[in-house]
Amino acid sequence: MQCLKIHTTLWLASLTLAAAVAANESEYYRIDTLPTEDLRMEVGAMMLRKDGRMMVGTRIGEIYIIENAYGDPEKATFKLWTRGIAQPLGLLEHDGWIYTAQRGELTRMKDIDGDDQCDIFENVCDEWEISGNYHEYNFGPRLGPKGCLWVTTNKPFGGEPYGQAHWRGWAVRIDPKTGKMFPMSAGLRSPAGVENSPWGDMFYTDNQGEWCNASKLSHLEFGDYHGHPHGLMTKDLAGPPFNEFPQPVSGTWMKDMHLQNPHFKMPAVWFPYDKMGKSPSGLKWDLTEGGFGPYAGQIFVADQHHASVMRVVLEQVDGHWQGACIPFREGFQCGIIRICFGKDDSLFVGQSNAGWGGRGNRPWGIQRLRWTGKTPFDIHTIQARPDGFKLTFTQAVDLITARDPANYTGESYTYKLESRYGGPEDDKKKLKITSVAIADDAKSVILTVDTLRAGYVHELKLKNLANQTGVPLLHQELFYTLVNIPKKLAL
């Protein structure tokens, strides 16, 4: 009973802290709530149509068009476009069709008479299998290079009472003209978000669990292996190089996995458990060119459990994408499954708890995040250097506090590839900040760190920092996944 009391106290304290952070964030990004009380709006799919209207799909298989989405949120209405879709978890408009990855197939749909009602349904591809396990979700599609569509498939959970199905835990590419499916990457666990980058590369988010000690954002390429062995039963069907993949050994440090399997792909960014959410879901690049604030070009990633959105900053070092996750906005009413930018550069947020639980006081809904036009004093970007990191802020820093190495602390750690469900931060080591240099414009600081370790998360905490008018830093921590240490300074 005492343990339960302590756990409850810590949980309430975390909610109180989250509420306080959200109150500060609301000065810069305001949340509007659309009226969904009369609808079971458990959003699993969301898309901006070419005509500027938002389209959403729900867990119970309905697809709606949102009318009047951009003005007074109380005036927004929902027009039913179709129903009967099996757990749609993505929407894509392509060549006059609306595509969705539902439970058993990639489907395309069309309204041919312009009455905002779907008239045609066509099966594009159903080559993946399902056993009947509830956890066999499919996510996407997303448009990749050469007009192909990418889908990520969930593995089952909680046993396999109906037998094991092929192609679970894979990223696959589908030719929309022929319906042919091509295996691209194996080893996925619960890949709840898949997205194409502005330059055409594909990325996905995965959820912590067995063989995945922490949630992550990873780059998808042909021939990758991302760590979970469930899908390896399909490797002979997939052919080379997948048929050569060995079964992983539980307990191997992630940074050393390439020694066991040269195809293993380290994540671009680890999301440390609970510190940066528990269940990452949808992601979107900010292509608003400043319409959503000072973070243009960065990635926004939603989290279902924490009902929050974080930022991700990426860079490529020695051919591998890597970078940092940084807090952005808390305080949403429910766990977030999908996010999507609207035609006015606001961010629409589709939500559902669906029995998973999480923060917030509602079981489902849609909210809209708007930039108030006021720029916070916050961490903007971080870059790895051969001997440390360069931090850039949204505004010039106070020189006295920024120069003090004691105001920068942290530690590095890695994870193990283990069969158990989740796992701790491993092989921890304190970061030693030996010097701080400030750029001429006072917006950047260069930290010299003599304890850098390749293959490790580097957690940085910044305290006592303020801008030149005394406003404190809005978010005081970040988590950089240092896959490779740069050999030379970036130009």
N, C-alpha and C positions, 0 to 999 in steps of 0.2 A: 504494500500500500504506500509505503514511504517513497519507493521508486516511482510509482505512478504519480504521486504528488509532485516530485521533483520534475518529472517529464512534463507534466501539465504546466508547471510554473515556467519552465524554459520555453515551452510552446507559446504561452501567452506573452512572454517577454519578447519573443521574436516577432509576434504579430504587432505588438506595441511599437517596436523599433521600425518595422516595415511601414506602419501608419505614419510615423514621424517623418521618415524619409520621403514617403509619397506626398506629404504636405509641402515639403520643400520643393519637390519636383514639380508640383502643380503650378508654381509661379511661372514656369517655362513651358510646360506641356499640360494642356487641359483635357480632361476626359469628359466626353458627352455620352449619354446612354440612350440608345434607340429603344422604343417601346416594343417589347416582345412578350409581354405578360400573357397574351392570348394565344401565343404560338409556342410549340415546343422547339425552340430555336437552338438545338444542340449542334452548333456549327462545326463541320469537319472539312468544308471546302469553301473557298472564297476567291472571287475573280473580278477584275475590272473589265467590263465589256468594252468593245471598240466604240460603242455609242455613249460611253461615259457612265453608264449605270453599273451598280454593283450587283453581282449574282452570288448567292450563297447556297450551299448544299448542307443538309442536316444528317445527323446520325441515323434518323429513322427513314431516310430515303426521299426527302422532299427537296426540290430545288426552287428557289424563289428569286425574283428580281426585286431589288429595293428601289422604290420610287421616292423622290424628294429626300435623298440621303444626305444632301450637303447643306441644308439650311437648318432651321429649328429641328432638333432631333425628335421632338414630339410629333412632328408632322410627317415623319417617315412612315411609309406603308410598304406592305409586302404582297407581291403578286405571285401566286403559285404558277410556276412554269411547267413542272411535272412532278410526279411522285412515283414510288415503287422502285427506286434505285437502291441497291444493296450497299449500304455504308459508303457513300461517295466521300473520298478523302482527298480530292483535288479536282480542279476545274481548269480547262484550257480552251481558249477560242483559237481555232486554226483552220484556215482555208474554208471559212463559212460554216464550220461545225463547232459544237461544244463537246469536248472530250472529258471523260471522267474515268478514273480507275475505281471500279466498284469491286466487290468481293471476288467475283468469279471471272471478271473479264475487263478489258479496256473497251469502253463503249463510246460511240459518238452519236450525237443527237442534233436535231435541226428543227427549227420553226420555219416551215416553208411558206406560210400564208401571212406572216407578219402580225399575228394576233397575240403574241407573247405567250403562246402555248406550244410545247414541243409536239411535233407531228411524226417524226421519224427517229427510230432507234436502230443502230447497227452495231453488231459485234465486230470489233477490229481485231482483237486477239484474246484468246483464252488458253494459251499454252501453259501458263503456270497452273499448279494444282492447289486444291484446298482439301483438308482432311475433315473439316467441321469444327476444329478448335476455334474458340471465340477470338483468339488473339491473331488470327491470320489476316490482318489488315493489309491493304495495298495503298500506296501513296503516289500521287501524281495524276496525270502525266505532266512532264515538263519538256519543252521543246529544246532539243540539243542540236549540235552541228549536223548539217546535211538533211535537215528536216525530220530527223528521227525523234521519237518520243521516249522519254525515260520514265520508268516506274520502279519504285523500291517496294519489296515485299517483306512483310513481318514474318518472323518465326512464331510457331505456337508457344504457349506458355501453360505451365501447370500440368505437365504430362501430355501424352498423346493417345488418348483412349480410342481414337478412330484410325490409328496407324499414321505413319509419317508420310507427308506429301513432298513431292519434288518442287524445287525452285523457291523454297521458303528461305528468306535471309539473303536475297540477291538484289542487285541492281541490274535491270535488263533494259535493252533498247529495242524499240519496236518500229518497224517501217509502216507508216500509216497507209501506204498504197497497197502493200502486199499482206500486211498483218504478221509478217515474219518476226519472231522474237530472237534476239541475240543476247547471250549472257555477257555482262560487262565486268561486274565485281561481285565477289563472294565475301562471306563472313560478317554480314550485317545482322543486327539483332532486332531492334525496334526502330526502324529508320523513318521517324514520324514526319520529317521534313525533307523535301528534295527540291533543289532550285538551280536554275541556270544562271551563271554569272554574266556580267555585262560583256565579257570577252569570250563567252561560249562554254567555258568549263562548267562541269557539274559538281555540286556539293550536296552533302546530306547531313542531317542531325541524327544522332543515335542516343538511345536512352540507357542509363546505367542498369546493370543486371548481371546475370551470369556471363562470364567471359568478357565483361565490360565494366571495369571497376569504377568508372566515372563516365558521365555523359560526354558527348564530343561533337565537334563539327569536322567532317572529313571531306577530302577531295576524291572524286570518283574518276578512275581511269580504267581502261581495259586491262584485265589481268591482275587487278588488285585483290588482296585478301585483307579483310578488316578485323579479323580476330575471332569471330564466333564460328565454332565448328559445325553448327547444325546443318547448314546448307551443303556441307561437303559430301553428303550422301548423293548429291546430284552431280558431282564433279566429273564422273565418266560421261554423263550425258552432255555436259558442257564442253568437253574436249580440252585440248591444250590452250593455255598452260594450266588450266584448273585441275585437270586429272593428275597433275604432279604434286598438288598441294598435300603436305603431310598433316596428320592430326596434331594439334598443338599440345604442348606439355603444360599442365597447370602449374602456376607458380613462377613462370618466366617473367622477368622484368620487361615491360613494354619496350624500353629503350634497346633491349638486346634481341627483340623478336626477329629481326632481320637475319640473325645468325641461324635461327631455326628454319625460317621461311623467307627467302629473299624477296618474295612477293608481298610480304606484310607491309601495310601502309600505316605509318604513324598518323594520328589525327593532325589536322591543322591547328585545332584549339581544343584543349580539354576544358570542360565546365566543372570545376571542383564541386563535389556533391554538397548540397545545401547552401554553400556559400554563393553559388551562382545558379540556383534553381535545382530541381530534381528531375524534371521531365521536359527537355527541350522539344519543341514542335516546329511550327512553321518559321520560315526565314525569308527575308526580302532585302535586296540591295536598295539603298536610297539613291534613286536616279532623279530626284526632284531638283537638283542643281541649286540647293539652298532654300527651296520652298518649304522644307520641313525642318529648317534650322541649320546649324553649323556642321552637320555630320554627313554631308553629301559624299557619296561613294562608299560609305561604310555599310555594314550588314546589321540589320536588326533581327534578333532571334527571340521568339516567344518561348515561355515556359508554362506548361500546363499546371504543375503543382503550385508554383509560387505566384501564379496569376500576374506575371511580370514580363517585361521586355528588356533585353540586354543589348549592348552594342558589341560588335566584333570588328577589329581592325586587322587586316591581313597584309603580309608582305611575302615575297618569294626569296628564299635563301638557299643557294646551291640546289635549285630545281625543286624545292619542296615548299608548299604553302604553309605558313605558320603565322601566329599572331596572338592577340590578346582579347579576352572578354572583359567588358567594363559594365558595371550597372548603368541602367538608363531610367526606367520608369516602373514603379510598383503601384499598388492600390487599385487594380482592376477588380471588378465584381465577381470574377469567376476564372477558372483555369483557361488558358488561351491555347487553342488548337491552330488557328490560322490568322495571319495578318496580311493585309493588302493595301497598297497605296491607292487612294482615290484620285479622281481627275483634278481635285483642288489641292493635291499634295498632302492631305491629311491621311492618317493611318487608321484603317478600319481593323477592328480586333474581333474575331469570332471565337466564341467561348463555349465550353462544355465541361462539366465535371464527370458525367457519364459513369458514376460509381467509383471513380479513381480517388475522389477527394481532392483537397487542395485549399488554398486560401480563397477568401471571398465569401460573400453571403448569398450568392445566387447559384442555381444549378446550371444555368445556361444564359446566353445573351449575345448581344452585339454592342460594342462601344466604339467610339471614334476618338482618336488622339490628335489634338491640334496644337501646333506650335503657337505660342502667344505673341511671338515676335521678339521676345526678350531672350538674350543669349546668356546662359549660365556660365559661371566660372567653373570649368570642369576639365578633366583630362580629355584631350582631343585625339591624339595618336601616340603610339609608342613604336620605336624601331630598335631592333637589336643591333649591337655594335660588337666588334671583336673583344672589347673589354668592358661591356656594360650595356646601357640602354640610353636612348634619347627620348625624353618625354616632352610632348608639345601640348600646350594648354590653349583653351579658347581665348584667353585674355592674358595680358602681361602679369607676371607674378610679382609679389612683394619680394624685393631682393634680399632682405635680411633673413626672412624665414626660409626662402628657397635655397640659400647658400649653405645652410646648416645640414651636414650629413646625418645628424641625429634625427632629422625629420623624415628620413627614409629608412624603413625597416622591411624585413620580409624573410622568406625562406624558400627553398626549392625542394621539390619532391617528385617522385614518379609513381607509377602504378604497376601492378603485376597483372599478367594475363592469367586469371584464375577461374575455375569452374564454379566457385561459390557465387552467390548473388551479391554483387558489389564488393567493395573492399576498401581498406584505408589508404590514405596517402602514405607512401612508403619511402624509406631511405631519406629522411628529412635532413636538411642542413640549413643553418642560418645564413642569410645573405650578408656579406660584409661590404658596406658602401664606404669606399676609401676617399672619394672626392666628388665634388659637385661643381660643374661649370655652367654658366648661364649665357645663353646666346645674346647677341647684341640687341635684338628686339624684345628681350626678356620674356618671350613666350615659350622658350624651350630650355630645358635643363638636361645636361649630360651627366649621367651617373656612371662612375667607374666602380665596377663590382669585381672583386678578385676571387669570387666563388661561383662563377658561371659554370653550368654543367649541361652539356648537350643531351637532349632527350628528356629533360625535366621541365615541369611547370615552375615558373619563377613568380611567386606571389609577392607583390609590392604593396606596402601600406604607406600612405603619405599623410602626415599629421602636421598641424599648425600652419599649413600653407594657406595663403590668401592672395587675392589680387591686389593691385596697387591702390585700391580704394578701401581695402580692409574686408572685402567680402570673402568668406571662407570657401574652400573647395567643396563643390556639391557632392562628389563621390570621391572617396579617399582610398580606394583600393582597385587593383587590377591584377589579372592573372595571365602571364605571357607563357605560351608553350614554346620553349626554345628547342625545337627539333634539331636545328643546325646553328652553330655559332658562326657568324660571318667571318670570313678570312680577311676581308678588307672592308673599309668604310664604304657605305652606299653613296653614290653620286648625288 
